[in-house]
Amino acid sequence: RFAFLTLDPKFGDPAYRSWLLDRNMAESVVDVIIRSMTTLNRSISEERQLGRSYQIGHSFFCPRGNDFSELNMDWFRQVVTTEIQPLVEEYWFDDPDKAKNLIVDIFGVA
């Protein structure tokens, strides 16, 4: 009746990196997205209560349009604080210190 297909995040895929760069996103922002989200997803995957299926996908960092030249580190931090951080806090609802430390350590956002 149902089929399940696991779709892993592809932050490390060269096609994703190229897609962002081809739309004029600064390479420094692209590098931060890829590095930080790969690190966060590794932590999520290694968490016994969560695992691989709770990894966060790249859609949060796939804005509309074809010109990302104005999307800078302020934009990145806004996505982290409004989208990623609440997810992390929900994942570790029973350990808020761990959630906070992950956000601070990985993203530098308090």
N, C-alpha and C positions, 0 to 999 in steps of 0.2 A: 503494500500500500504506500509506503513512504520510502524514499531513498535519502540517505544522508551522505553528503559530500563535504569533506573537511577542506576548508579553504584557509590556508595559512597566510598570515601577513607576508608581504613581499617587499619589506623595506630594503633588504639587501639586493634586490634584483636590479641589475643595471638598467633595465627598461624603465623602472620607476624613477630612478635617478635622472635618466635622460628626459623623461616626460616633464619633470619639474624644471630642469635646466633649459629645455627647449622652449619653455614658457617664461624664460627670463628670471626665474627665481635665483637669488644670489647663491652661489656655491656654498658659502659659509652657512647659510640657513639650511640648505639641503643636507649638508654634512651633519648638522646638529639634529635634524629630524631623524635621519637614518640611524645615527649613533645612539641617541637617547631612546628612541622607540625600540630598537633592537635590544638594548640593555633592559628596558622595562619588561619587554615580552619574555626575555630570558628568566627574569625574576618570577613572572607570572607562571611560566611553564614549569619552573622548579618547585613551585608551591604545591604541596600535596593536596590541599583543599581546592585548588583551582585547576592547574594543569594547562596543557596546550590549547584546549578548546576555549579558554578565556582570554587568549591573546587579543590585543587591540589592533585592529586593522588600520590600513593606511588612508581610509576614506576621510578621516578627520583632517588630513593634510592634502586633500585633493579639491581645492576650491574651484568655483566656477570661473569660466572665462579662459582667455588664452594669453594674458599678460600678467605674470605674477611678480613683476619687477618691484612693486610697492609692498610686497609681503615680506616684512623684515622680522627681526627678532621680537619686536613688540607684538606683531601678529602671532608669532609662534607661542610666546608666553600667554597670550590671551586664549589661544586654543587649549593650551595645557591647563590653565586655571579654570576655564569654563567647561571643558569637555573631558580631558584626561584625568585630572585630579578628582573630580566627583566619581568617576568609575573606579579609580584606585581606592578611594575611601569606601566605596560600596563593597569592593572585593575584600578589603581588610576591615570590615565594620567592627569586628571583634578585637582588632589590634590597631587602634588609630595612630599609635606612635609609629608602628611599622609603615603605615600608609604615608604619614607625614615625612618620615625619614626617606622613603623611596622618592617622593616628589622632590624633596630638597636635594638629595644626593644625585639624582639623575638629571633633574631639570634646573636645579638652582633656584627654584621658586619656593617661597615660604608661604 
